[in-house]
């Protein structure tokens, strides 16, 4: 993140992969630490490319950026129109891999949703329909009413969905950021790859997440609707932080992990401590005026580093894949039938 003209209170020691507090000398060590001179392309190559490669092999993947408002999350994830962000690079890498494997057959779709004031909206629907977050019969998550656009030609199919959804996403101005994201956004890519040689099918999901930034009212000076949005953003980020704390072992006596405390943690449940390869990019400001917020971000990153996911490839026989797809279609049709029937009518089995 930028320093905004204030003296720097933090610096990066790239040799030690650490962020150093210049006031106290305390060092925070991570898998990787990047200063402002490092490009998004370099960051992607070091941190995120492996997630996309594994996604093409049947592993679920998630990449998300976390940090205070105006720290550079959206720039890192989506670029600025002149420079690509992690999302654009991930999509390009995805198609580069697919094109290098002509013996495989692929079915791909994409969805784009936002979480705004604890409601989930479909960014690919002209009416921005509200999405219902439900448990499915397999113990997973169903995002009902969420549009899934079939991807048939190339990267532009996904990137055009990203552009369309961004125009519909809630944004607003605060004192810290002229175009502040007022919602969390999740671009989701579903991939089914079939190996012609042995008939195995791999099913995987890739989540590319741009979180809204945590906000301190003393910095944003938000009022009215902006203040309400900020409170909901902070509440969902607190839920995320508490889930991370529980999973990292900070709260050893707490047996229940409260994924249901927010829509954000519920949607990302599989990505946090579940079956997904997850990269968290924490964006932080080096400026002295943001010292407390940056320290909070580093504390979050330290806890997240200790979370261990259990990652396995989602591989099925060809017959299993067909059964799963038919079961999903049956569940979808049954849900539609139940919504259309008048309440109180017993429609049997």
Buried (B, 14 or more C-beta within 10 A) or exposed (E): BEBEEBEEBBBBBEEEBBBBBBEEEEEBEBEEBBEEEBEBEEBBEEBBBBBBBBBBEBBBBBBBBBBBBBBBBBBBBBBEEEEBBBBBBBBBBBBEBBEEEEEBEEBBBBBBBBBBBEEBBBBBBEEBBEBEBEEBEEEEBBBBBBBBBEBEEEBEBBBEBBEBBBEBBBBBEBBBBEEBBBBBBBBBBBBBBBBEEEEBBBBBBBBBBBBBBBBBBEBBEBEEEBBEBBBBBBBBBEBBBBBBBBBBEBEEEEEEBEBEBBBBBBBBBBBBBBBBBBBBBBBBBBBBBBBEBBBBBBBBBBBBBEBEBEBEBBBBEEEEBEEBBEEBEEBEEEBEEEEEEEEEEEEEE
